[in-house]
Every structure is written in C-alpha cells, then in structure tokens.
C-alpha cells in the first residue's frame, strides 16, 4: 500500500467514525441529512442500477462458476422486499423453482377456525426475515446464504454463504464460501421452519430449503462482515439507528464502495438520511 493509499484509507475511516457517531450533518432528534463523497455516489439515470450491479458483480455470467468471485462481494439494501426484487432481477437463464409447503401449526395454540381464515395462498404470501420465500428461484453457480444452523461442526450455520453446485428435486448441493470450512460440500435438505417474527399473525410452518439467494443481503444481515466490494442500493432513506454506518463500513476503502440513492425527494444532491440517537449512549454508565 502506497502512502497516498494509506492516507485515503485513514481519511475514509475517520469519516466513517463521524457517520457512526452522528456528528456530521444537521442533527435533529437523531436524524440528520448528510452529503456522501461525490466519488462513491452513482448519478441517478436509467442505467444507474445496471451500473451498480456491474460494479458489484462485473461480468457476472462469465464468473458464475468461480467461488472466489462471490466470496466477498454483495449488494446491500435496507429491507427484505428489496432483497427479493434485486435477487430475482439478477437471476438470468437456467433457473429452477422450488415451492414450499405451508401449514398452520395446530400444536402452537392456534384455533381450528384459523384453518379457513389462513389458507395456503395467504401463508404462501408471507415473507419475513429468517424465512426462505415460498417460491425459491435458484440456478447453478448463484451465491446463497443459510438461514438455519444445520451442522455447526462443518460450518453450516445461520449466515454461512455458499454457492450452488447442483440442483436436485429433494436436495441442493452447495459449496461453503466463508468461515473455517471453505470448500466443504454440503447437501441442503428441505426442513420445517417456524418463523419467530412477531409481526406474523399466526403460527405456521414452512417446509422449504433453508437458504436464500444472496447476490443481495439486508444491511442488518451484513453486520460483522468484511467485504471486498459493496454496492449500497437505497431506494429510500434508511430508517434504523446506525444502519447507514453498518452499510458503509463493510469495506475498508471507498474505492470499493458505490452508493445508488433513489427517491430521496427534497434532499440535496448526493445526500441521504443518517440516524444516530446519541442521547441513548449519553445515559450509559461504564
């Protein structure tokens, strides 16, 4: 690393700390509008999203068989609905669909009358954090992420990134990309999963492969990971304390970071919202 590279990295780190501490921009009750460095923002245009994808995954079709290509790259988004939208956009050709089997958990205190109220179509439409979708779209070579602990001794834990190697009817063959078991081949079966999300109105189980496509992941899911290239897609401003800092700090240098801001109405160019409730930390006694 040259001296100029070192200086640039240090400056980026100092700026990130200010974002995390909420000391830049006009702070109003924890919410402030901050201007991002111009060289990390992709100008809004009809081709802006394609530019973000190309930055994060250059020549994606040619590199689909390479495990190292997906190991430390990702597009980060704020919400789960955007994850599914972007993942499906990147799935081109050779796709296979796996449908889940959803049913109410009668042993979880649900009344028999709920069987009519929550039919299969309604259960199929439920999409929440930690649960694979009813319609899981996969393709050989795509990166996926585990949603359950299957075999911790083999590194098959919740959050482990893998790459699909073979698609069968009853099992999916994947290769581990992260952790201490890189290169390990795993057979992922269908399993019964009961969501614990409090917003789900009824206790039900979904029988599906416990993985999701991970071209894209939520900002919260990326917490604690270090990546080599990050494309941050904000179709609307973030809404959670510290979320912007988590997204921007997944990389060590701004050269490997690009941000696409959409629908930031009423804000200055290259600006977005940062939320940091500093008053919460002021009351903490160490």
Residue, then its C-alpha position, 0 to 999 in steps of 0.5 A: x500500500x502506497x502512502x497516498x493509499x494509506x492516507x485515503x484509507x485513514x481519511x475514509x475511516x475517520x469519516x466513517x467514525x463521524x457517520x457512526x457517531x452522528x456528528x456530521x450533518x444537521x442533527x435533529x432528534x437523531x436524524x440528520x441529512x448528510x452529503x456522501x463523497x461525490x466519488x462513491x455516489x452513482x448519478x441517478x439515470x436509467x442505467x444507474x442500477x445496471x451500473x451498480x450491479x456491474x460494479x458489484x458483480x462485473x461480468x457476472x455470467x462469465x464468473x458464475x462458476x468461480x467461488x472466489x468471485x462471490x466470496x466477498x462481494x454483495x449488494x446491500x439494501x435496507x429491507x427484505x422486499x428489496x432483497x427479493x426484487x434485486x435477487x430475482x432481477x439478477x437471476x438470468x437463464x437456467x433457473x429452477x423453482x422450488x415451492x414450499x409447503x405451508x401449514x398452520x401449526x395446530x400444536x402452537x395454540x392456534x384455533x381450528x377456525x384459523x384453518x379457513x381464515x389462513x389458507x395456503x395462498x395467504x401463508x404462501x404470501x408471507x415473507x419475513x426475515x429468517x424465512x426462505x420465500x415460498x417460491x425459491x428461484x435458484x440456478x447453478x453457480x448463484x451465491x446463497x446464504x443459510x438461514x438455519x444452523x444445520x451442522x455447526x461442526x462443518x460450518x453450516x450455520x445461520x449466515x454461512x454463504x455458499x454457492x450452488x453446485x447442483x440442483x436436485x428435486x429433494x436436495x441442493x448441493x452447495x459449496x461453503x464460501x466463508x468461515x473455517x470450512x471453505x470448500x466443504x460440500x454440503x447437501x441442503x435438505x428441505x426442513x420445517x421452519x417456524x418463523x419467530x417474527x412477531x409481526x406474523x399473525x399466526x403460527x405456521x410452518x414452512x417446509x422449504x430449503x433453508x437458504x436464500x439467494x444472496x447476490x443481495x443481503x439486508x444491511x442488518x444481515x451484513x453486520x460483522x462482515x468484511x467485504x471486498x466490494x459493496x454496492x449500497x442500493x437505497x431506494x429510500x432513506x434508511x430508517x434504523x439507528x446506525x444502519x447507514x454506518x453498518x452499510x458503509x463500513x463493510x469495506x475498508x476503502x471507498x474505492x470499493x464502495x458505490x452508493x445508488x440513492x433513489x427517491x430521496x425527494x427534497x434532499x440535496x444532491x448526493x445526500x441521504x438520511x443518517x440516524x444516530x440517537x446519541x442521547x441513548x449512549x449519553x445515559x450509559x454508565x461504564 
